[in-house]
């Protein structure tokens, strides 16, 4: 089978499309014929070797955590899913023709594989950091870098829970944030003053890693009310850096429910082939994403 792999840490040029042995579903796992794989910032951070202390990695390694596809192997002890089912979930080395998933759910009716691949990690992350930052219904959450996949999920989940959101993004994504229920403003010079003019900030999330942790602490008045998923220097400010996943099956169940009820939609901004994985990483690292990027197999 074809799989995207890297044998050394580095830039996008270390990614190569190779012939690899097919993985198989062990106990408690399923294998899918991948139809689409989500592109997440964590993918290129792993490729660069940023998370080695917390998550050691043996090279050569595959790439990708999220996938949507058709079940073609069911491991021992797995119930409630059969060969031929359409599922989305998380696993390992999902930029490939076949991948083993460790957590999954049936795809909501009407959702394409391309769309479904964009949900697993971002919804799990959004649910986790909303919980960790301790924001409650009736309070206001500031989201820095709000237009990407995680931001899109945070804004919609917060809206569903009665949490007001102020979101920062580029000028081209202001209407997108408003459509998701946020009060939108641009980042760049003077952004702190613009946020202050919009009202009190009870908690803040850093999704872009653009060097604003100090300002977020200033706006909330408490480093314990700020969580980052993108700035490795956040702990220097007393701010939590969140990189350990919670319950993915629970997150997939929440995602499926919200999608079915029309309360969650994350658009696919751009699709790539397996051979274009390096281009997908370059674009992801450049930011300014509106929704999700996915690799179609």
C-alpha positions in Angstrom: 0.0 0.0 0.0 1.0 3.7 -0.3 1.8 5.6 2.9 3.3 9.0 3.7 6.4 8.5 5.9 9.4 10.4 7.2 12.8 8.9 8.2 14.2 12.1 9.9 12.8 15.1 11.7 12.7 18.3 9.7 10.7 20.4 7.2 8.0 19.3 4.8 10.7 17.9 2.4 11.3 14.9 4.7 7.9 13.6 3.8 7.9 10.8 1.2 5.2 8.6 -0.3 6.4 5.1 0.0 5.3 1.5 -0.5 4.7 0.0 3.0 3.3 -3.2 4.5 -0.4 -3.0 5.2 -1.2 -2.7 9.0 -3.8 -5.1 10.5 -6.4 -4.7 13.2 -5.3 -6.1 16.5 -7.5 -6.7 19.6 -9.8 -3.8 20.2 -9.0 -2.1 16.9 -10.4 -1.8 13.4 -8.8 -1.2 10.1 -10.2 1.1 7.5 -9.6 1.6 3.8 -8.9 5.3 4.2 -11.0 7.6 2.0 -9.7 10.9 3.6 -7.3 11.9 6.4 -7.4 15.1 8.4 -4.4 17.5 8.3 -3.7 18.8 11.8 -1.0 21.2 13.1 0.1 18.4 15.5 1.1 16.4 12.4 3.8 18.8 11.3 4.8 19.5 14.9 5.5 15.7 15.3 7.3 15.8 11.9 9.6 18.5 13.3 10.3 16.6 16.5 8.6 19.1 18.8 6.9 16.6 21.1 9.7 14.1 21.6 9.9 14.5 25.4 6.3 13.8 25.9 5.7 11.5 23.0 8.9 9.6 21.9 8.8 8.4 18.3 10.7 5.7 16.5 11.7 6.5 12.9 10.8 5.9 10.2 7.3 6.9 11.1 4.0 7.5 9.4 1.9 10.7 9.6 -1.6 11.5 10.6 -4.1 10.9 13.4 -7.5 11.4 11.8 -9.3 9.4 9.2 -12.6 8.6 7.6 -13.1 5.4 5.7 -14.7 2.0 5.1 -14.1 -0.7 7.7 -12.4 -3.7 6.2 -11.0 -5.5 9.3 -12.4 -5.9 12.8 -10.1 -6.9 15.6 -10.8 -9.4 18.3 -13.2 -8.1 21.0 -14.7 -5.3 18.9 -18.4 -5.1 18.8 -21.0 -2.8 17.2 -19.1 -2.3 13.9 -18.9 -4.5 10.8 -16.9 -4.7 7.6 -18.3 -2.2 5.2 -19.4 0.4 7.8 -18.5 4.0 7.2 -16.6 5.4 10.2 -14.5 8.3 11.3 -12.0 8.4 14.1 -8.4 8.5 15.3 -5.5 6.1 14.8 -1.9 6.1 13.6 -0.3 6.8 10.2 -3.6 7.8 8.6 -2.0 9.4 5.6 -2.2 6.0 3.9 -4.4 3.7 1.9 -5.1 1.6 5.0 -4.9 2.6 8.7 -5.7 1.1 12.0 -8.1 3.1 14.2 -8.0 3.1 18.0 -11.3 5.1 18.4 -14.1 5.5 15.9 -17.8 6.2 15.4 -20.2 5.7 12.6 -20.3 8.7 10.2 -23.5 10.8 10.5 -25.8 10.4 7.5 -25.2 12.9 4.7 -21.5 13.6 5.8 -18.9 12.9 3.1 -15.6 11.1 3.9 -13.8 14.4 3.1 -15.9 16.3 5.7 -15.8 13.5 8.3 -12.0 13.3 8.3 -11.9 16.9 9.6 -13.7 16.3 12.9 -12.1 13.8 15.3 -9.0 15.6 16.7 -10.4 19.1 16.5 -13.6 18.2 18.4 -11.7 16.3 21.0 -9.3 19.2 21.4 -12.1 21.8 21.5 -14.0 19.9 24.2 -10.8 19.3 26.3 -9.6 22.9 26.3 -13.0 24.4 26.9 -13.2 22.2 30.0 -9.6 22.9 31.1 -10.0 26.7 30.9 -13.0 26.5 33.2 -15.3 28.9 31.2 -19.0 28.7 32.2 -22.3 29.5 30.5 -22.9 33.3 30.6 -19.1 34.1 30.6 -17.0 35.3 27.7 -14.2 33.3 26.1 -11.5 34.9 24.0 -10.2 32.7 21.2 -6.9 33.7 19.6 -6.6 32.2 16.1 -10.3 31.3 15.9 -10.8 30.4 12.2 -9.0 27.1 11.9 -10.4 23.7 12.7 -10.2 23.7 16.5 -11.4 27.3 16.6 -14.4 26.5 14.4 -15.3 23.7 16.8 -14.7 25.8 19.9 -16.9 28.6 18.6 -19.8 26.3 17.8 -19.6 24.2 21.0 -19.3 27.4 23.1 -22.4 28.8 21.4 -24.3 25.5 22.1 -23.3 25.9 25.8 -24.3 29.5 26.2 -20.8 30.8 26.3 -20.1 34.1 24.5 -17.0 34.2 22.3 -14.7 36.9 21.0 -12.6 35.5 18.2 -9.4 36.9 16.6 -8.6 36.1 13.0 -7.3 37.7 9.8 -9.4 40.3 8.0 -10.6 37.8 5.4 -12.1 35.5 8.1 -14.1 38.1 10.1 -17.5 37.2 8.5 -16.7 33.5 8.9 -16.3 34.0 12.7 -19.5 36.0 12.9 -21.4 33.3 11.1 -20.3 30.9 13.8 -21.7 33.1 16.5 -18.5 34.9 17.6 -17.8 38.6 18.0 -14.9 39.0 15.6 -11.9 41.2 15.6 -8.6 41.2 13.8 -5.2 40.4 15.3 -2.2 42.6 14.7 -1.3 46.0 16.2 -3.8 47.3 18.7 -5.7 44.0 19.0 -5.6 44.1 22.8 -7.3 47.4 22.9 -9.9 46.2 20.3 -10.7 43.2 22.5 -11.0 45.4 25.6 -13.5 47.6 23.8 -15.7 44.5 23.2 -16.0 43.8 27.0 -14.8 41.6 29.8 -12.8 38.5 29.1 -13.3 35.6 31.6 -11.0 33.0 29.9 -8.8 32.7 26.8 -7.6 30.1 24.4 -4.4 30.3 22.3 -4.9 28.2 19.2 -2.3 29.8 16.9 0.9 30.1 18.9 1.5 33.7 17.7 3.3 34.9 20.8 0.3 36.4 22.6 0.3 34.5 25.9 1.4 37.5 27.9 -1.4 39.6 26.5 -4.0 36.8 27.1 -2.9 36.7 30.7 -3.2 40.4 30.9 -6.7 40.4 29.5 -8.0 37.6 31.8 -6.0 38.7 34.8 -5.1 35.1 35.7 -2.7 32.7 33.9 -4.9 29.8 35.2 -7.7 31.2 32.9 -5.6 30.7 29.8 -4.9 27.5 27.9 -2.6 27.1 24.8 -2.4 24.2 22.3 0.2 26.0 20.1 2.8 27.9 22.2 5.4 25.6 23.8 6.6 28.6 25.8 3.2 29.0 27.6 4.3 27.4 30.9 6.8 30.2 31.3 3.8 32.5 31.9 2.1 30.0 34.2 -0.2 29.0 31.4 -1.2 25.4 30.8 0.0 23.9 27.5 -2.6 21.2 26.6 -1.3 18.3 24.5 -2.7 15.1 26.1 -5.9 13.9 24.6 -9.0 13.1 26.6 -11.6 10.5 25.7 -11.7 10.4 21.9 -14.8 8.0 21.8 -16.7 10.5 23.9 -15.6 13.4 21.7 -16.7 11.4 18.5 -20.1 10.8 20.1 -20.5 14.5 20.9 -19.4 15.4 17.3 -21.9 13.0 15.7 -24.7 14.3 17.9 -24.0 17.9 17.1 -23.6 17.2 13.4 -26.9 15.3 13.3 -28.7 18.2 15.0 -27.1 20.8 12.6 -25.2 22.4 15.4 -21.7 21.7 14.2 -20.3 22.2 10.7 -16.6 22.5 9.9 -16.0 23.3 6.2 -13.1 21.7 4.2 -11.1 24.6 2.9 -8.7 22.5 0.7 -8.1 18.9 -0.2 -4.8 17.3 -1.2 -3.7 13.9 -2.5 -1.3 11.6 -0.6 1.5 12.8 -2.9 0.8 16.4 -1.9 1.2 15.8 1.9 4.2 18.2 2.0 2.1 21.0 0.4 -0.6 20.3 2.9 1.9 20.8 5.8 3.3 24.0 4.2 -0.2 25.4 4.0 -1.1 24.3 7.5 2.0 25.9 8.9 1.3 29.2 7.1 -2.0 29.5 9.0 -5.0 31.6 8.0 -7.0 28.4 7.6 -10.8 28.7 7.4 -12.0 25.3 8.6 -10.1 22.2 7.7 -7.5 20.8 5.3 -7.8 17.1 4.4 -5.9 14.5 2.3 -8.2 12.5 0.0 -7.1 8.9 -0.7 
